[in-house]
Amino acid sequence: MKFFSLIATVLVVALGVSATAPDPDSACRCPNNCSHKNGSSCKFFQDGNTLSGSCVDGNGGLTCAT
């Protein structure tokens, strides 16, 4: 039983690390990315592609700019 708990924990951590937001604003804001600051790396989906960028001030708060 401990083995399955360990596997489940590892999967949850791995999935959480590689999360990609649905839009540029969500990539840098709460509730899922509250710890992001100006300059933090971010990822979001746009037109079926995953874009990487950095969090910058704009659009009423932090947003992910490519």
N, CA, C and O atoms as a GROMACS GRO file, in nm:
protein
  264
    1MET      N    1   0.082  -0.120   0.000
    1MET     CA    2   0.000   0.000   0.000
    1MET      C    3   0.086   0.126   0.000
    1MET      O    4   0.052   0.224  -0.066
    2LYS      N    5   0.197   0.124   0.073
    2LYS     CA    6   0.285   0.241   0.076
    2LYS      C    7   0.343   0.268  -0.062
    2LYS      O    8   0.365   0.383  -0.099
    3PHE      N    9   0.368   0.162  -0.138
    3PHE     CA   10   0.424   0.178  -0.272
    3PHE      C   11   0.330   0.258  -0.360
    3PHE      O   12   0.373   0.349  -0.431
    4PHE      N   13   0.201   0.227  -0.356
    4PHE     CA   14   0.103   0.298  -0.439
    4PHE      C   15   0.088   0.443  -0.394
    4PHE      O   16   0.068   0.532  -0.477
    5SER      N   17   0.097   0.468  -0.265
    5SER     CA   18   0.091   0.605  -0.215
    5SER      C   19   0.211   0.685  -0.264
    5SER      O   20   0.198   0.802  -0.301
    6LEU      N   21   0.327   0.622  -0.264
    6LEU     CA   22   0.448   0.689  -0.312
    6LEU      C   23   0.436   0.722  -0.461
    6LEU      O   24   0.470   0.832  -0.503
    7ILE      N   25   0.388   0.627  -0.540
    7ILE     CA   26   0.370   0.650  -0.684
    7ILE      C   27   0.271   0.763  -0.708
    7ILE      O   28   0.294   0.849  -0.793
    8ALA      N   29   0.160   0.763  -0.636
    8ALA     CA   30   0.059   0.868  -0.653
    8ALA      C   31   0.116   1.005  -0.618
    8ALA      O   32   0.088   1.103  -0.687
    9THR      N   33   0.195   1.013  -0.512
    9THR     CA   34   0.257   1.139  -0.472
    9THR      C   35   0.353   1.189  -0.578
    9THR      O   36   0.354   1.308  -0.611
   10VAL      N   37   0.434   1.100  -0.632
   10VAL     CA   38   0.530   1.138  -0.736
   10VAL      C   39   0.456   1.190  -0.860
   10VAL      O   40   0.499   1.289  -0.919
   11LEU      N   41   0.347   1.125  -0.899
   11LEU     CA   42   0.271   1.169  -1.015
   11LEU      C   43   0.209   1.306  -0.994
   11LEU      O   44   0.210   1.389  -1.084
   12VAL      N   45   0.155   1.331  -0.877
   12VAL     CA   46   0.094   1.461  -0.847
   12VAL      C   47   0.199   1.571  -0.853
   12VAL      O   48   0.173   1.677  -0.909
   13VAL      N   49   0.315   1.546  -0.796
   13VAL     CA   50   0.422   1.647  -0.798
   13VAL      C   51   0.469   1.671  -0.941
   13VAL      O   52   0.488   1.786  -0.980
   14ALA      N   53   0.487   1.566  -1.019
   14ALA     CA   54   0.533   1.580  -1.157
   14ALA      C   55   0.432   1.656  -1.242
   14ALA      O   56   0.472   1.739  -1.324
   15LEU      N   57   0.306   1.630  -1.224
   15LEU     CA   58   0.204   1.701  -1.301
   15LEU      C   59   0.195   1.847  -1.261
   15LEU      O   60   0.173   1.933  -1.346
   16GLY      N   61   0.211   1.875  -1.134
   16GLY     CA   62   0.204   2.012  -1.086
   16GLY      C   63   0.318   2.099  -1.136
   16GLY      O   64   0.299   2.218  -1.158
   17VAL      N   65   0.435   2.041  -1.154
   17VAL     CA   66   0.552   2.116  -1.197
   17VAL      C   67   0.538   2.159  -1.342
   17VAL      O   68   0.584   2.267  -1.379
   18SER      N   69   0.476   2.077  -1.425
   18SER     CA   70   0.470   2.106  -1.568
   18SER      C   71   0.336   2.164  -1.612
   18SER      O   72   0.300   2.152  -1.729
   19ALA      N   73   0.264   2.226  -1.523
   19ALA     CA   74   0.132   2.280  -1.557
   19ALA      C   75   0.145   2.395  -1.655
   19ALA      O   76   0.234   2.479  -1.644
   20THR      N   77   0.054   2.399  -1.750
   20THR     CA   78   0.048   2.507  -1.848
   20THR      C   79  -0.088   2.574  -1.838
   20THR      O   80  -0.191   2.506  -1.838
   21ALA      N   81  -0.088   2.704  -1.831
   21ALA     CA   82  -0.212   2.780  -1.812
   21ALA      C   83  -0.290   2.792  -1.943
   21ALA      O   84  -0.233   2.779  -2.051
   22PRO      N   85  -0.421   2.815  -1.933
   22PRO     CA   86  -0.504   2.829  -2.053
   22PRO      C   87  -0.491   2.964  -2.123
   22PRO      O   88  -0.531   2.977  -2.239
   23ASP      N   89  -0.436   3.066  -2.054
   23ASP     CA   90  -0.423   3.199  -2.114
   23ASP      C   91  -0.309   3.274  -2.046
   23ASP      O   92  -0.264   3.234  -1.939
   24PRO      N   93  -0.261   3.384  -2.106
   24PRO     CA   94  -0.146   3.457  -2.052
   24PRO      C   95  -0.167   3.513  -1.911
   24PRO      O   96  -0.074   3.516  -1.831
   25ASP      N   97  -0.289   3.558  -1.880
   25ASP     CA   98  -0.314   3.614  -1.747
   25ASP      C   99  -0.310   3.506  -1.640
   25ASP      O  100  -0.252   3.527  -1.533
   26SER      N  101  -0.371   3.392  -1.666
   26SER     CA  102  -0.373   3.282  -1.569
   26SER      C  103  -0.234   3.225  -1.545
   26SER      O  104  -0.209   3.165  -1.440
   27ALA      N  105  -0.144   3.242  -1.639
   27ALA     CA  106  -0.009   3.188  -1.626
   27ALA      C  107   0.071   3.257  -1.517
   27ALA      O  108   0.171   3.202  -1.470
   28CYS      N  109   0.029   3.376  -1.476
   28CYS     CA  110   0.105   3.453  -1.376
   28CYS      C  111   0.023   3.498  -1.256
   28CYS      O  112   0.075   3.568  -1.169
   29ARG      N  113  -0.103   3.458  -1.248
   29ARG     CA  114  -0.191   3.507  -1.142
   29ARG      C  115  -0.253   3.393  -1.061
   29ARG      O  116  -0.246   3.276  -1.099
   30CYS      N  117  -0.312   3.431  -0.949
   30CYS     CA  118  -0.386   3.337  -0.864
   30CYS      C  119  -0.510   3.290  -0.940
   30CYS      O  120  -0.558   3.361  -1.028
   31PRO      N  121  -0.562   3.173  -0.909
   31PRO     CA  122  -0.532   3.096  -0.790
   31PRO      C  123  -0.418   2.996  -0.807
   31PRO      O  124  -0.365   2.947  -0.707
   32ASN      N  125  -0.378   2.963  -0.928
   32ASN     CA  126  -0.279   2.856  -0.947
   32ASN      C  127  -0.135   2.905  -0.949
   32ASN      O  128  -0.044   2.825  -0.926
   33ASN      N  129  -0.110   3.030  -0.976
   33ASN     CA  130   0.026   3.080  -0.990
   33ASN      C  131   0.051   3.203  -0.904
   33ASN      O  132   0.114   3.300  -0.949
   34CYS      N  133   0.002   3.200  -0.782
   34CYS     CA  134   0.014   3.315  -0.692
   34CYS      C  135   0.158   3.350  -0.657
   34CYS      O  136   0.187   3.464  -0.623
   35SER      N  137   0.248   3.254  -0.665
   35SER     CA  138   0.387   3.278  -0.627
   35SER      C  139   0.467   3.346  -0.737
   35SER      O  140   0.582   3.386  -0.714
   36HIS      N  141   0.410   3.360  -0.856
   36HIS     CA  142   0.484   3.423  -0.966
   36HIS      C  143   0.506   3.571  -0.939
   36HIS      O  144   0.419   3.641  -0.886
   37LYS      N  145   0.624   3.618  -0.976
   37LYS     CA  146   0.663   3.758  -0.961
   37LYS      C  147   0.702   3.812  -1.098
   37LYS      O  148   0.710   3.737  -1.195
   38ASN      N  149   0.726   3.941  -1.108
   38ASN     CA  150   0.774   4.002  -1.231
   38ASN      C  151   0.906   3.934  -1.270
   38ASN      O  152   1.001   3.935  -1.193
   39GLY      N  153   0.911   3.878  -1.390
   39GLY     CA  154   1.030   3.808  -1.437
   39GLY      C  155   1.024   3.657  -1.425
   39GLY      O  156   1.111   3.589  -1.478
   40SER      N  157   0.924   3.603  -1.354
   40SER     CA  158   0.910   3.457  -1.342
   40SER      C  159   0.880   3.396  -1.479
   40SER      O  160   0.813   3.458  -1.562
   41SER      N  161   0.929   3.275  -1.503
   41SER     CA  162   0.897   3.207  -1.628
   41SER      C  163   0.754   3.157  -1.624
   41SER      O  164   0.701   3.126  -1.517
   42CYS      N  165   0.690   3.148  -1.741
   42CYS     CA  166   0.550   3.107  -1.749
   42CYS      C  167   0.524   3.038  -1.883
   42CYS      O  168   0.599   3.055  -1.979
   43LYS      N  169   0.416   2.960  -1.887
   43LYS     CA  170   0.372   2.893  -2.010
   43LYS      C  171   0.221   2.900  -2.019
   43LYS      O  172   0.151   2.895  -1.918
   44PHE      N  173   0.170   2.912  -2.143
   44PHE     CA  174   0.026   2.911  -2.164
   44PHE      C  175  -0.004   2.859  -2.304
   44PHE      O  176   0.081   2.858  -2.392
   45PHE      N  177  -0.130   2.816  -2.320
   45PHE     CA  178  -0.176   2.766  -2.449
   45PHE      C  179  -0.235   2.880  -2.532
   45PHE      O  180  -0.304   2.967  -2.479
   46GLN      N  181  -0.206   2.879  -2.662
   46GLN     CA  182  -0.268   2.974  -2.754
   46GLN      C  183  -0.274   2.910  -2.892
   46GLN      O  184  -0.172   2.870  -2.947
   47ASP      N  185  -0.394   2.901  -2.947
   47ASP     CA  186  -0.417   2.844  -3.080
   47ASP      C  187  -0.354   2.705  -3.095
   47ASP      O  188  -0.297   2.674  -3.199
   48GLY      N  189  -0.366   2.622  -2.991
   48GLY     CA  190  -0.316   2.486  -2.996
   48GLY      C  191  -0.167   2.472  -2.971
   48GLY      O  192  -0.113   2.361  -2.976
   49ASN      N  193  -0.098   2.582  -2.946
   49ASN     CA  194   0.046   2.579  -2.920
   49ASN      C  195   0.074   2.617  -2.775
   49ASN      O  196  -0.003   2.690  -2.713
   50THR      N  197   0.186   2.566  -2.721
   50THR     CA  198   0.231   2.605  -2.589
   50THR      C  199   0.338   2.712  -2.605
   50THR      O  200   0.442   2.688  -2.667
   51LEU      N  201   0.312   2.830  -2.550
   51LEU     CA  202   0.406   2.941  -2.558
   51LEU      C  203   0.472   2.963  -2.424
   51LEU      O  204   0.408   2.954  -2.320
   52SER      N  205   0.601   2.992  -2.426
   52SER     CA  206   0.678   3.021  -2.305
   52SER      C  207   0.712   3.168  -2.302
   52SER      O  208   0.732   3.231  -2.406
   53GLY      N  209   0.718   3.223  -2.183
   53GLY     CA  210   0.750   3.364  -2.169
   53GLY      C  211   0.790   3.398  -2.027
   53GLY      O  212   0.830   3.310  -1.950
   54SER      N  213   0.779   3.525  -1.993
   54SER     CA  214   0.809   3.576  -1.860
   54SER      C  215   0.693   3.662  -1.812
   54SER      O  216   0.627   3.729  -1.892
   55CYS      N  217   0.670   3.659  -1.683
   55CYS     CA  218   0.564   3.742  -1.624
   55CYS      C  219   0.608   3.887  -1.623
   55CYS      O  220   0.719   3.920  -1.581
   56VAL      N  221   0.520   3.976  -1.670
   56VAL     CA  222   0.545   4.119  -1.670
   56VAL      C  223   0.421   4.192  -1.619
   56VAL      O  224   0.311   4.138  -1.623
   57ASP      N  225   0.439   4.316  -1.572
   57ASP     CA  226   0.325   4.397  -1.529
   57ASP      C  227   0.247   4.441  -1.651
   57ASP      O  228   0.304   4.493  -1.747
   58GLY      N  229   0.116   4.420  -1.648
   58GLY     CA  230   0.032   4.464  -1.758
   58GLY      C  231  -0.105   4.402  -1.751
   58GLY      O  232  -0.123   4.302  -1.681
   59ASN      N  233  -0.200   4.458  -1.821
   59ASN     CA  234  -0.335   4.405  -1.829
   59ASN      C  235  -0.400   4.393  -1.691
   59ASN      O  236  -0.471   4.295  -1.665
   60GLY      N  237  -0.379   4.489  -1.603
   60GLY     CA  238  -0.440   4.488  -1.471
   60GLY      C  239  -0.371   4.399  -1.370
   60GLY      O  240  -0.430   4.368  -1.267
   61GLY      N  241  -0.249   4.358  -1.395
   61GLY     CA  242  -0.173   4.270  -1.306
   61GLY      C  243  -0.064   4.201  -1.386
   61GLY      O  244  -0.030   4.245  -1.496
   62LEU      N  245  -0.009   4.094  -1.332
   62LEU     CA  246   0.093   4.020  -1.407
   62LEU      C  247   0.030   3.945  -1.522
   62LEU      O  248  -0.081   3.894  -1.511
   63THR      N  249   0.102   3.938  -1.633
   63THR     CA  250   0.060   3.861  -1.748
   63THR      C  251   0.184   3.799  -1.812
   63THR      O  252   0.294   3.851  -1.797
   64CYS      N  253   0.167   3.691  -1.881
   64CYS     CA  254   0.278   3.620  -1.945
   64CYS      C  255   0.305   3.680  -2.083
   64CYS      O  256   0.219   3.677  -2.170
   65ALA      N  257   0.425   3.734  -2.102
   65ALA     CA  258   0.464   3.793  -2.231
   65ALA      C  259   0.569   3.705  -2.297
   65ALA      O  260   0.664   3.661  -2.232
   66THR      N  261   0.551   3.682  -2.426
   66THR     CA  262   0.645   3.597  -2.500
   66THR      C  263   0.751   3.681  -2.567
   66THR      O  264   0.840   3.627  -2.634
   0.00000   0.00000   0.00000
